[in-house]
């Protein structure tokens, strides 16, 4: 599942870093905190590795 925006990709990267133990889970905020709890490591990796080129800064809400 690729990220739809740069912000989503960045949040997934932070959540993945917490899963790996590179940063403390208590340092996570907002979307990255809920992503870390609800998504698997593979899902986070897939989202975090999405190319940023051509992505909007924030996804349009619908």
Buried (B, 14 or more C-beta within 10 A) or exposed (E): EEBBBBBBBBBBBBBBBBBEEEBEBEEBEEBBBEBBEEBEEEBBBBBBEBEEEEBEEEEEEE
